[in-house]
């Protein structure tokens, strides 16, 4: 059986024991770049019978599925199905779609994302990248940094990741403010935070960090009106979902000095295009969507999807093979 793992930008999955075992059983190709076009993607998947797909990096639309008559099964990484797969079209074509049982991400994953948020906060506050580059070029002290003790840390979304960030903020002697639509003061107190209104968080925070889900209600949660009300020295960090921020409103806010800087680990298009304005903006610190993608996070993400595919192959063997209708 021909199988493909799509798309592992870090090329790390091949080092996992579960993927090594899968490679012993199927003719496995691991793609480490994003397909350049629909035609390129269709060509990559031509003749492939089984796919392991990492998150929502590939859109399995009805149009794509129609071009893949050999495809039998798609196994999804992550604890739920994502809208990147047209499940109805897959089922109509006799393609099995496998997803691991719903489960909460382990502490190692949400803490790693919280650590990424902290890295961006510290990098921005201490001008870490500029200082590093300036030293390399022969300069010495060129920027004065910001202290964090006593500053207001505004957390949007006080779930597991936001709660971990709150604990870090408290450990750094910051005043932790938090908001989410259903946040109670009791829950905020348990995390060492103070529940405030969204307007208060926007207006009073020295640093705002986003840890909310992207929904129709939260799309563009931070747009021009919010940036106009933020403190001009404020920093915005997003390790959650790009859709929470209006891209052009962010550009305007940075260009016009409405906020002092932004640290991002998520983007409106990924991988970030080579000519994207963010890549050359002096007020941003960027990471390539690595929040939960640690060595430990990879194991949690990929192993269940591979296990599902291996179980599927076991059933296939018992049935003496299976053909799509």
MOZITA-V216236 format. One record per run of one state. SS is the DSSP state (H for helix, E for strand, L for the rest). FROM is the first residue (numbers start at 1). TO is the last residue. Records with the same first field share a line. If there is no record, write none. Layout:
SS=FROM-TO + FROM-TO
//
This chain:
L=1-1 + 7-12 + 16-16 + 26-26 + 31-37 + 46-49 + 54-59 + 61-61 + 67-72 + 77-84 + 86-86 + 93-95 + 100-106 + 126-127 + 137-151 + 157-159 + 172-174 + 180-184 + 191-193 + 196-197 + 205-206 + 211-221 + 223-223 + 230-234 + 239-241 + 246-246 + 256-260 + 265-276 + 281-283 + 287-294 + 319-325
E=2-6 + 27-30 + 50-53 + 60-60 + 73-76 + 85-85 + 96-99 + 152-156 + 175-179 + 194-195 + 207-210 + 222-222 + 235-238 + 245-245 + 261-264 + 284-286
H=13-15 + 17-25 + 38-45 + 62-66 + 87-92 + 107-125 + 128-136 + 160-171 + 185-190 + 198-204 + 224-229 + 242-244 + 247-255 + 277-280 + 295-318
//
